[in-house]
Amino acid sequence: MEAREVLVTIRLNQKHLQQIREVDPRLRVHYLVDETAQPDAPRAIISSPAPPEELARALQGTEILFTLRVPPDLLARAPRLKWVHLSSHGIDHIQGSDILNSPVLVTCSRGAYAAPVAEHALWMMLSLVKEGPRLYRQQQEKKWERFPLGDMEGKTLGLVGLGSIAHRAAHLARALGMRVLATKRHHESWDPGLAPVDQVLPPSQLHRLLAESDFVLITVPLIPETRELIGEAQLRAMKPTAYLINVARGGVVDETALVRALKEGWIAGAGLDVFQREPLPPESELWALPNVISSPHIAGVTPRLWDRATDAFCQNLRRYLAGEELLNRVDREKGY
């Protein structure tokens, strides 16, 4: 029985590693943490980084790699590599790697992030419309001051992008009695059974979605076509009472235009988990704006994330060993 060499370079616990090993007795699973592959991993599952020379030796014989980031010269370092599975939802962080121009299969953990990221987006929406920051300040100041709050029922959620995160967000929004619109590149192939979306529009009708939405949720991948997709013209197209929520990638939004929009009242506020520069620089005006709720790119990071990511990898691992089509394959032409 021929051994199949698997290298795991992200921090996992023993339960996850055993789950991978139990997929098939042919697997030889090597666990060598690459600090550069997962620099901001939760400390709860800390493992000592492997020496670079040990990683280099392991890569030489690796057929299957479970990682987050990959070096630009991965093919030269792993000549037997046939499949890379990323623990991330997006792939913009591996643009420039030679594997994207090679026969090596690349998959990601797209579905693993849908529920927590959609929940985080909903939390931001509710916090903004229910005046969360103001109420928190009043609590800290022991100040009793009553004022009217906004509501969600009957409002319109506009989804820019209609992938797994947007599907989950649509279900959450419908539970609150909201109308849901979305833009999708291949809108004509949309399956209404996937999520409760009232209308799916082509990207050419983005301005219509922006004009009709009370909340605009960005979930598109960062590719050349979506870089600074939301700029001054798009922000001015939104209602002055509307909120922008970005849980995708910071590069999708022109931050200079967004700061102006927030300061000058083109829109009511924003919830931001991602930024053009991360960490967000101390000098950024976004830190101090009263109509902004921010988080440090952690929308998908929950205690169950690594369970979900490992489940996604193991499901694909079984399919790979059986010669079946892999799930969440990266489309090199689309860039996601």
C-alpha positions as CSV (number, residue, x, y, z in Angstrom):
1,M,0.0,0.0,0.0
2,E,1.6,3.2,-1.2
3,A,1.9,6.0,1.4
4,R,0.4,9.4,0.6
5,E,2.4,12.2,2.1
6,V,0.4,15.0,3.8
7,L,2.0,18.1,5.3
8,V,0.0,20.3,7.7
9,T,1.6,23.7,8.4
10,I,-1.1,25.5,10.3
11,R,-1.7,25.2,14.0
12,L,-4.1,22.4,14.8
13,N,-4.7,20.4,18.0
14,Q,-4.3,16.7,18.3
15,K,-8.0,16.0,17.8
16,H,-7.8,17.7,14.4
17,L,-4.6,15.8,13.4
18,Q,-6.1,12.5,14.4
19,Q,-9.2,13.3,12.4
20,I,-7.0,13.8,9.3
21,R,-5.0,10.6,10.0
22,E,-8.2,8.5,10.3
23,V,-9.4,9.4,6.8
24,D,-7.3,6.7,5.2
25,P,-4.6,4.3,6.5
26,R,-2.4,5.2,3.5
27,L,-1.9,8.7,4.8
28,R,1.4,9.8,6.4
29,V,0.6,13.1,8.1
30,H,3.4,15.4,9.0
31,Y,2.7,18.3,11.3
32,L,5.2,21.1,11.0
33,V,4.0,24.6,11.9
34,D,5.1,27.3,9.5
35,E,5.0,30.6,11.4
36,T,4.9,32.5,8.1
37,A,1.9,30.5,6.9
38,Q,-0.2,31.4,9.9
39,P,1.3,34.4,11.7
40,D,-1.9,35.4,13.6
41,A,-3.2,32.0,14.6
42,P,-5.1,31.8,17.9
43,R,-2.7,31.2,20.8
44,A,-5.1,28.5,22.2
45,I,-3.7,26.0,19.8
46,I,-0.1,27.1,19.9
47,S,2.6,24.8,18.6
48,S,6.3,25.6,18.3
49,P,7.3,26.7,14.7
50,A,9.4,24.2,12.8
51,P,12.9,25.1,11.8
52,P,13.0,26.3,8.1
53,E,15.4,23.4,7.1
54,E,12.9,20.8,8.6
55,L,10.1,22.4,6.6
56,A,12.2,22.4,3.5
57,R,12.9,18.6,3.8
58,A,9.2,17.8,4.4
59,L,8.1,19.8,1.4
60,Q,10.4,17.8,-0.9
61,G,8.2,14.7,-0.5
62,T,4.8,16.3,0.1
63,E,1.9,15.4,-2.2
64,I,-0.9,17.1,-0.2
65,L,-0.4,20.4,1.6
66,F,-2.9,21.9,4.2
67,T,-1.8,25.4,4.9
68,L,-2.9,29.1,4.8
69,R,-0.2,31.0,2.9
70,V,2.2,29.6,0.4
71,P,5.6,30.9,-0.8
72,P,5.8,32.2,-4.3
73,D,8.3,29.5,-5.2
74,L,6.3,26.6,-3.7
75,L,6.6,24.3,-6.8
76,A,10.4,24.5,-6.7
77,R,10.4,23.5,-3.0
78,A,7.7,20.8,-3.3
79,P,8.3,19.0,-6.6
80,R,5.9,16.2,-5.8
81,L,3.0,18.5,-4.8
82,K,-0.4,17.7,-6.4
83,W,-2.9,19.4,-4.2
84,V,-3.0,22.5,-1.8
85,H,-5.9,23.0,0.5
86,L,-6.1,26.5,2.1
87,S,-7.6,27.0,5.5
88,S,-8.8,30.4,4.3
89,H,-12.0,31.5,2.6
90,G,-10.3,33.8,0.0
91,I,-7.2,33.3,-2.0
92,D,-6.0,36.9,-2.6
93,H,-3.1,36.2,-0.2
94,I,-1.6,33.6,-2.5
95,Q,-1.7,35.7,-5.7
96,G,1.7,35.6,-7.2
97,S,2.5,32.0,-6.2
98,D,3.6,29.7,-8.9
99,I,1.0,27.1,-8.0
100,L,-1.7,29.3,-9.6
101,N,0.0,28.8,-13.0
102,S,0.5,25.0,-12.6
103,P,-1.4,21.8,-12.7
104,V,-1.5,21.6,-8.9
105,L,-5.1,21.5,-7.5
106,V,-6.0,24.4,-5.2
107,T,-9.0,24.3,-2.9
108,C,-10.1,26.5,0.0
109,S,-12.3,26.3,3.1
110,R,-15.0,28.6,1.8
111,G,-18.0,27.2,3.5
112,A,-16.3,27.0,6.9
113,Y,-16.5,30.8,7.3
114,A,-20.1,31.3,6.2
115,A,-22.0,31.2,9.5
116,P,-19.6,33.1,11.7
117,V,-18.9,35.9,9.2
118,A,-22.6,36.3,8.4
119,E,-23.3,36.5,12.1
120,H,-20.6,39.1,12.6
121,A,-22.0,41.2,9.8
122,L,-25.5,41.0,11.4
123,W,-24.0,42.0,14.8
124,M,-22.5,45.1,13.1
125,M,-25.8,45.9,11.4
126,L,-27.7,45.6,14.7
127,S,-25.1,47.5,16.6
128,L,-25.2,50.4,14.2
129,V,-29.0,50.6,13.9
130,K,-29.5,50.1,17.6
131,E,-26.9,52.7,18.6
132,G,-24.6,50.2,20.3
133,P,-21.6,52.5,20.6
134,R,-23.7,55.3,22.1
135,L,-25.4,53.0,24.6
136,Y,-22.0,51.6,25.6
137,R,-20.6,55.1,26.2
138,Q,-23.6,55.9,28.3
139,Q,-23.2,52.8,30.4
140,Q,-19.6,53.6,31.0
141,E,-20.6,57.2,32.0
142,K,-23.5,55.9,34.1
143,K,-25.7,58.2,32.1
144,W,-29.4,57.6,31.8
145,E,-30.6,59.2,28.5
146,R,-33.4,57.7,26.4
147,F,-33.7,58.1,22.7
148,P,-35.4,56.3,19.8
149,L,-33.6,53.4,18.1
150,G,-33.8,52.1,14.5
151,D,-35.2,48.8,13.5
152,M,-34.5,46.1,10.9
153,E,-37.9,44.8,9.9
154,G,-39.0,46.1,6.5
155,K,-35.5,47.4,5.7
156,T,-33.6,46.3,2.6
157,L,-30.3,44.4,2.7
158,G,-28.1,44.7,-0.4
159,L,-25.6,41.9,-0.9
160,V,-22.7,42.8,-3.1
161,G,-21.7,39.2,-4.1
162,L,-23.7,36.1,-3.5
163,G,-21.4,33.3,-2.2
164,S,-21.7,31.2,0.9
165,I,-21.4,34.1,3.4
166,A,-24.1,36.1,1.5
167,H,-26.4,33.0,1.5
168,R,-26.2,32.8,5.2
169,A,-26.6,36.5,5.7
170,A,-29.8,36.4,3.5
171,H,-31.3,33.7,5.8
172,L,-30.5,35.8,8.9
173,A,-31.9,38.9,7.3
174,R,-35.1,37.2,6.2
175,A,-35.6,36.0,9.8
176,L,-35.7,39.7,10.8
177,G,-38.3,40.5,8.2
178,M,-35.9,42.2,5.7
179,R,-36.1,42.5,2.0
180,V,-32.9,41.1,0.3
181,L,-31.3,42.2,-3.0
182,A,-28.1,40.9,-4.4
183,T,-25.6,41.3,-7.3
184,K,-24.0,38.3,-8.8
185,R,-21.7,38.0,-11.8
186,H,-23.6,35.1,-13.3
187,H,-27.0,36.2,-12.1
188,E,-28.9,34.2,-14.8
189,S,-27.7,30.9,-13.2
190,W,-28.9,31.8,-9.7
191,D,-30.7,28.9,-7.9
192,P,-33.5,30.4,-5.8
193,G,-33.4,27.4,-3.5
194,L,-30.0,28.4,-2.1
195,A,-31.1,31.5,-0.2
196,P,-34.1,33.8,0.3
197,V,-33.1,36.6,-2.0
198,D,-35.9,38.7,-3.5
199,Q,-34.0,39.7,-6.6
200,V,-30.6,38.9,-8.1
201,L,-29.1,41.7,-10.3
202,P,-26.2,41.7,-12.6
203,P,-23.1,43.7,-11.5
204,S,-24.1,46.4,-14.0
205,Q,-27.0,47.3,-11.7
206,L,-24.9,47.8,-8.6
207,H,-26.0,51.4,-8.4
208,R,-29.6,50.3,-8.3
209,L,-28.9,48.0,-5.4
210,L,-26.9,50.7,-3.6
211,A,-29.8,53.2,-4.0
212,E,-32.4,50.9,-2.7
213,S,-30.5,49.3,0.2
214,D,-30.6,50.3,3.9
215,F,-27.6,48.1,4.6
216,V,-25.0,47.2,2.0
217,L,-23.0,44.0,2.8
218,I,-19.8,43.4,0.8
219,T,-18.8,39.8,0.4
220,V,-17.1,39.7,-3.0
221,P,-13.6,38.3,-3.4
222,L,-10.7,40.8,-4.0
223,I,-9.8,40.4,-7.7
224,P,-8.8,43.1,-10.3
225,E,-12.5,43.7,-11.1
226,T,-13.5,44.3,-7.5
227,R,-10.6,46.4,-6.3
228,E,-12.0,49.7,-5.0
229,L,-15.4,48.6,-6.4
230,I,-17.0,50.9,-3.8
231,G,-15.7,54.4,-4.4
232,E,-17.0,57.9,-4.3
233,A,-19.7,57.4,-7.0
234,Q,-21.0,54.3,-5.3
235,L,-21.0,55.8,-1.8
236,R,-22.9,58.8,-3.1
237,A,-25.4,56.5,-4.7
238,M,-26.3,55.1,-1.2
239,K,-29.0,56.6,1.0
240,P,-27.8,59.0,3.6
241,T,-29.5,56.8,6.1
242,A,-27.8,53.6,4.9
243,Y,-24.9,51.6,6.4
244,L,-21.9,49.9,4.6
245,I,-20.7,46.6,6.1
246,N,-17.5,45.1,4.8
247,V,-16.5,41.6,5.8
248,A,-14.8,40.7,2.5
249,R,-11.4,42.5,1.8
250,G,-10.4,46.0,2.6
251,G,-9.2,46.6,-1.0
252,V,-12.8,46.4,-2.3
253,V,-13.5,49.8,-0.8
254,D,-11.7,53.1,-1.5
255,E,-11.0,54.1,2.1
256,T,-10.2,57.7,1.4
257,A,-13.7,58.1,-0.2
258,L,-15.3,56.1,2.7
259,V,-13.8,58.4,5.3
260,R,-15.2,61.4,3.5
261,A,-18.6,59.7,3.2
262,L,-18.7,59.0,6.9
263,K,-17.5,62.5,7.9
264,E,-19.7,64.4,5.4
265,G,-22.9,62.3,5.9
266,W,-23.2,60.7,2.5
267,I,-24.0,57.5,4.5
268,A,-25.0,57.0,8.1
269,G,-22.2,54.7,9.2
270,A,-20.1,51.6,8.5
271,G,-19.1,48.3,10.1
272,L,-15.6,47.2,9.0
273,D,-13.8,44.0,9.7
274,V,-11.3,44.4,6.9
275,F,-9.1,47.3,5.8
276,Q,-6.7,48.3,2.9
277,R,-3.8,48.1,5.4
278,E,-3.8,45.6,8.2
279,P,-3.2,46.2,11.0
280,L,-5.2,49.4,10.6
281,P,-2.6,52.2,11.1
282,P,-2.9,54.3,14.3
283,E,-3.2,57.5,12.1
284,S,-6.3,56.2,10.3
285,E,-9.3,58.4,10.9
286,L,-11.5,55.3,10.9
287,W,-10.4,54.7,14.5
288,A,-12.1,57.8,15.9
289,L,-15.2,58.2,13.7
290,P,-18.3,57.9,15.9
291,N,-20.3,56.2,13.2
292,V,-17.9,53.3,12.6
293,I,-17.8,49.9,14.3
294,S,-14.5,48.1,13.5
295,S,-13.0,44.7,14.3
296,P,-9.5,43.4,13.5
297,H,-10.3,41.0,10.7
298,I,-11.7,38.4,13.1
299,A,-15.2,37.9,11.7
300,G,-14.6,34.2,10.9
301,V,-12.4,33.4,14.0
302,T,-14.4,31.4,16.5
303,P,-13.6,28.4,18.7
304,R,-15.2,26.2,16.0
305,L,-13.3,27.6,13.0
306,W,-10.6,25.0,13.1
307,D,-13.2,22.2,13.5
308,R,-14.9,23.5,10.3
309,A,-11.7,24.0,8.4
310,T,-10.5,20.5,9.3
311,D,-13.9,19.0,8.3
312,A,-13.7,20.8,4.9
313,F,-10.1,19.4,4.4
314,C,-11.1,15.9,5.4
315,Q,-14.1,15.9,3.2
316,N,-11.9,16.8,0.2
317,L,-9.2,14.4,1.3
318,R,-11.6,11.5,1.0
319,R,-12.7,12.8,-2.5
320,Y,-9.1,13.2,-3.6
321,L,-8.1,9.7,-2.6
322,A,-11.2,8.3,-4.4
323,G,-10.4,10.3,-7.5
324,E,-13.5,12.4,-7.2
325,E,-14.1,16.1,-8.0
326,L,-12.9,18.3,-5.2
327,L,-15.2,20.9,-3.5
328,N,-14.4,24.6,-3.4
329,R,-11.8,24.4,-6.2
330,V,-10.1,27.7,-7.0
331,D,-11.0,28.9,-10.5
332,R,-7.8,30.4,-11.8
333,E,-9.5,32.5,-14.5
334,K,-11.9,34.0,-12.0
335,G,-9.3,34.4,-9.3
336,Y,-11.3,32.8,-6.5
